Structures are given as structure tokens and as C-alpha cells.
Amino acid sequence: MIVKKAYNMAKKMNIPVLGVVENYSYLVCPDCGKKISVFGESHIDEIAEELVIPVLARIPIDTKLAEYVEAERFWQVENTYLDGIAERL
């Protein structure tokens, strides 16, 4: 619902929507590496298909990001989740 509202608002303002980035998509278990859908299964693929836009990335909950923010070293975070997006647009 939130994605559709944001998409419709952008369209009304003549702002092009290149795609969707799903934030807090999952959590990776630090012990076994399993992806856990903390907020339930995602429906972003169906929503993106309905809106005719691509899903560009699914960004997990990353505890290292919080550590860097707390230490005021946010600029040192490596975000590989968005790698390759430019080539897909």
C-alpha cells in the first residue's frame, strides 16, 4: 500500500519512477546465514509488476549499518546491495 501511494504521488508530480528498492527486506542470521523475513513475506514483486516498474534491490536489516551510524562513521559503510542498478535501467 505504501509503495503504491508513493508511486502515485510521484506520478502526479511528474517525477519519473525508475524502480523500487525494498528496505528492511530481510535479516540474515549471523550464525547460519539464513534469510529471515522479519516482517513477513514480501509482495514487492507483485506490486512492481502491477506498476510496471522493476525491483532494483532488496536491502536487508544490517546491524553493521547501525554500528557505523552510532560511531559517526556512516561514510565508511559499503553498500553492495545497490551494485549494478545503473546497468539494469
C-alpha positions as a Markdown table, in Angstrom:
| # | Residue | x | y | z |
|---|---|---|---|---|
| 1 | Met | 0.0 | 0.0 | 0.0 |
| 2 | Ile | 2.8 | 2.4 | 0.9 |
| 3 | Val | 4.7 | 1.7 | -2.3 |
| 4 | Lys | 1.5 | 2.3 | -4.4 |
| 5 | Lys | 0.9 | 5.6 | -2.6 |
| 6 | Ala | 4.4 | 6.9 | -3.1 |
| 7 | Tyr | 4.3 | 5.8 | -6.8 |
| 8 | Asn | 1.0 | 7.6 | -7.4 |
| 9 | Met | 2.3 | 10.7 | -5.7 |
| 10 | Ala | 5.4 | 10.8 | -7.8 |
| 11 | Lys | 3.4 | 10.3 | -11.0 |
| 12 | Lys | 1.1 | 13.2 | -10.0 |
| 13 | Met | 4.1 | 15.4 | -9.5 |
| 14 | Asn | 5.6 | 14.3 | -12.9 |
| 15 | Ile | 8.6 | 12.6 | -11.2 |
| 16 | Pro | 9.8 | 9.6 | -13.1 |
| 17 | Val | 9.9 | 6.3 | -11.1 |
| 18 | Leu | 12.8 | 4.2 | -12.1 |
| 19 | Gly | 12.1 | 1.3 | -9.8 |
| 20 | Val | 11.6 | 0.0 | -6.3 |
| 21 | Val | 14.2 | -0.6 | -3.6 |
| 22 | Glu | 12.8 | -2.6 | -0.7 |
| 23 | Asn | 14.4 | -1.6 | 2.6 |
| 24 | Tyr | 14.4 | -3.9 | 5.6 |
| 25 | Ser | 13.6 | -6.7 | 3.2 |
| 26 | Tyr | 15.0 | -9.5 | 5.4 |
| 27 | Leu | 17.5 | -10.2 | 8.2 |
| 28 | Val | 20.5 | -12.5 | 7.7 |
| 29 | Cys | 21.1 | -14.9 | 10.7 |
| 30 | Pro | 24.6 | -14.2 | 11.9 |
| 31 | Asp | 25.0 | -17.9 | 12.8 |
| 32 | Cys | 23.7 | -19.8 | 9.9 |
| 33 | Gly | 23.3 | -17.2 | 7.1 |
| 34 | Lys | 19.6 | -18.0 | 6.6 |
| 35 | Lys | 17.5 | -15.1 | 5.3 |
| 36 | Ile | 14.6 | -14.4 | 7.7 |
| 37 | Ser | 11.6 | -12.4 | 6.6 |
| 38 | Val | 11.1 | -10.4 | 9.9 |
| 39 | Phe | 8.1 | -8.5 | 8.6 |
| 40 | Gly | 6.5 | -11.4 | 6.7 |
| 41 | Glu | 6.9 | -12.5 | 3.1 |
| 42 | Ser | 7.4 | -9.7 | 0.7 |
| 43 | His | 4.9 | -8.9 | -2.1 |
| 44 | Ile | 7.1 | -6.3 | -3.8 |
| 45 | Asp | 7.4 | -8.4 | -7.0 |
| 46 | Glu | 3.7 | -8.4 | -7.5 |
| 47 | Ile | 3.4 | -4.7 | -6.7 |
| 48 | Ala | 6.2 | -3.8 | -9.1 |
| 49 | Glu | 4.7 | -5.9 | -11.8 |
| 50 | Glu | 1.3 | -4.2 | -11.3 |
| 51 | Leu | 3.0 | -0.8 | -11.5 |
| 52 | Val | 5.2 | -1.9 | -14.4 |
| 53 | Ile | 8.5 | -0.9 | -12.7 |
| 54 | Pro | 11.4 | -3.1 | -11.8 |
| 55 | Val | 12.5 | -4.2 | -8.3 |
| 56 | Leu | 16.0 | -2.8 | -8.2 |
| 57 | Ala | 17.2 | -4.1 | -4.9 |
| 58 | Arg | 16.2 | -5.8 | -1.6 |
| 59 | Ile | 18.2 | -4.3 | 1.2 |
| 60 | Pro | 18.3 | -6.3 | 4.5 |
| 61 | Ile | 18.3 | -5.2 | 8.0 |
| 62 | Asp | 22.1 | -4.6 | 8.6 |
| 63 | Thr | 23.3 | -4.3 | 12.2 |
| 64 | Lys | 26.7 | -3.1 | 10.9 |
| 65 | Leu | 25.0 | -0.1 | 9.4 |
| 66 | Ala | 23.7 | 0.8 | 12.9 |
| 67 | Glu | 27.1 | 0.4 | 14.4 |
| 68 | Tyr | 28.6 | 2.8 | 11.8 |
| 69 | Val | 25.9 | 5.4 | 12.4 |
| 70 | Glu | 26.4 | 5.2 | 16.2 |
| 71 | Ala | 30.2 | 5.6 | 15.7 |
| 72 | Glu | 29.6 | 8.5 | 13.3 |
| 73 | Arg | 31.4 | 6.6 | 10.5 |
| 74 | Phe | 28.4 | 6.3 | 8.2 |
| 75 | Trp | 30.5 | 7.2 | 5.2 |
| 76 | Gln | 32.6 | 4.0 | 5.7 |
| 77 | Val | 29.7 | 1.7 | 5.1 |
| 78 | Glu | 29.9 | -0.5 | 2.0 |
| 79 | Asn | 26.5 | -0.9 | 0.3 |
| 80 | Thr | 26.8 | -3.7 | -2.3 |
| 81 | Tyr | 23.0 | -4.1 | -2.4 |
| 82 | Leu | 22.7 | -1.4 | -5.0 |
| 83 | Asp | 25.6 | -2.6 | -7.2 |
| 84 | Gly | 24.6 | -3.0 | -10.9 |
| 85 | Ile | 21.4 | -0.9 | -10.8 |
| 86 | Ala | 22.6 | 1.5 | -13.4 |
| 87 | Glu | 23.1 | -1.3 | -15.9 |
| 88 | Arg | 19.5 | -2.5 | -15.3 |
| 89 | Leu | 17.8 | 0.8 | -16.0 |
